[in-house]
């Protein structure tokens, strides 16, 4: 069961946002936009984004079909993201001994990190945004834990005004919205009630980019 929270989003073009790209000296391996402990994704091709979106959708579907509650979705997704079987719900391994999730999580040592070490539900969108000229600063799929810095899916990114104009219709159609991130400098945030909205938005972005739809 993919979590979905009750929240209002504003899909209108964020006229008061700070548009533009951060200066090169403002971006480091530790992040930018007052975020630390993050990393720059770098160049992402259209094919890279499509592959990431497909991998993410597959993982999200596995977890969705296996988790009967939001809490179990959080636990299973966290186990996959961290390659840590200890994060799985109690009794999961014995109950789902032949589940593909068990092999994806691995033994906590040998499995390769999935989704470029990004959260399930924001990885595809982060790659999609980067593939059309944005720079992502931070992302979170929203967590149920007490110390989570976001309780809903959010991606912070920098972009030119024309790119955000182009994104606006896709943001609206996918049920996502923009949020003010000007306190962090040249950043805009896109948010949603559920990662389902984010995965739909990622698909819209790469589909429209492939179709050559002009940026307004």
N, C-alpha and C positions, 0 to 999 in steps of 0.2 A: 504494500500500500504506500504509494508516494505521498508524502505529506503535502498538505495544502492549507495555508492559513487564511484567515479572514482579514483582508486588507484592501484598501483602495489604492489604485495606481493612476497616475496621470500620464497618458500617452502623448500629450500635446508637445509640440516642439519647444524645448527649454530655452526660451528667448533670452533669459538672464544668465545663462551659463557662460562660463569662461571657455571659449573655443581656442583651439590651437594645440600645438605639440610642445612638450616640455623641452627646454634647452638640453643639449647633449650633456652638459656638465651637471645637470640636475637629476640625471638618471644613472644609477649605479647598480652594482650586482645585488645590493641590499634593498633595492626598490626605489620608488619615488612617490610624490604626492603625500608625504608624511607617513607613508607605510614603510615598515621595516620587516625583514624576514621574508620578503617576497623575492621574485626574480623576474627578469625580463624574458618573455617568451621568444622574442626575436622574429626573424622573417618566417612567415607562414604562407605557403602557396595555397591556391584554391584546392588542389588535391589533398594537401595536408589537412586542411580544415574539414573536407568531406570525410576523410578517413577517421579523424578524431570524432566527428559527429556520429558516425556509424558505430564506432567502438563504444562510445558513451551510451547511445541508445540501447545497444545490446546489453550492456551491464545494468543499466537502469531497469530494463525489462526483466532480467534475471532476478534482481532484488525485489521488484514490484510483485512478481508472481510468487515469491517465496515468503515475503514479510506480511503477516496478517495485520500488523499494527504499525503506526508511525514510529513508535519506539524501536521496533525490530528492524524497520527500514534503516533507521539511524545507525543501529548496531552493525547490521550486515554491510551497509555501505562504508562505514568506518573501517571495518575489518578488511574490505577489499582495497580501500584507499591506502591503508597503512601496512597491508600484507601481514596482518596480525590476527591469527586465529583466536587469540584470547579475547578479542573484541566481539566475537560472535555471540549471539544469545545463548544462554545456558541450554545444553542439550541439542544444539543445532547440528553438530557433527554427527551424532548418532541418529538423529531424526532424518537428516538429509545426506546420508553417507555417500550417495552417488550424485549429488548435486554438482554442477559445474562450478558453483561458487567455492566449493571446498578446494578444487584444484587452482582456481584463480587466486585465492587467498594464500595458498601454500602453507609452508611450515613456519613462516615468520622470518626466514633467513634466505631462501633460495629464489623466491618468486620475484619477477621483475615488477617494478612499480607500474601501475596502470595510468593512463590518461595524462602522462607527463607530470604525475604527482599532483594533479589538480583534483578538485572535488567532482564527484559524479553530479552532473546537472549544470555545471558552469564551465567545464572544460571545452565542450563543443562551441558554446557561445564565445568564450574567450578566443578560441582559434578562428572562429568565423569573423569576429570583429577585427582581429589582427590581419586577416587575409584581405580586408577591404580598406586597410590603411589606418586603423586605430592602433593605439598602444594601451594595453591593459595594465593597470597598476595593482589591482587586488581583486579577489573574488571569494565568494562563500556561498555554498548552497543553502545555508541556514541550518542551524543545529538546535537540538532540544536541550543541550547541556546548559548548566547554570552560567558558565563562563564564556559562552559563545558570543562573538562580537556582532553577529547578526542572527536574527531568528527567521529570516526569509532570504531567498536567493537574491544576490546582488553582485554586480560586476562594476568596478570603477575603471573608467578608461578616459583617454584623451583623444580628441578627434577635431578635425577641421569642421567649420560650420556647414559646408556643403555635404560632408559625409553624414552628419547628424540629420540634416534635412532628408537625405536619401533613406536613412534608417527609420524615420518616423512612422511611415505607413506600416512597415513590418513590425515595429514595436507595438503599434495599436492592434494590428490583426492577430498578434500572438497573445494578447492579453497582458502584455508587459507595460511598464511605464518608466518615465525618467524621474530622477530625484536630484536635488541640489547637492552638489559636492564641491561647491566653490570654496569652501573653507580649506580644502586641500589643494588649492591652486588650480591649475589647468585641468580639472577633472570633471567628468559627468558620470552619473551613476544610472544604470538601468536595473530595475528591480521587478519582482513578480511574486505572486502568491505561491507558486510551485515551480519546481524544476521542469515540469512538463511544459510550461509556458516558455521557459528558456530554450528547451530543446526544439520547440516549434519555431522560435525566433531564429535560432541558428540555422535551421533548414531553410527558412525564408531568405535569409541573407545570402547564403551560398547559391541558392536557386536563382535568385534575382541577379546576383553578380554574374552567374554563368550565362543567363539570358541576355546579358548586356544592357539591362535597364539603366537608363541614364540617371545620374545623380542630379537631383534638383538643386 
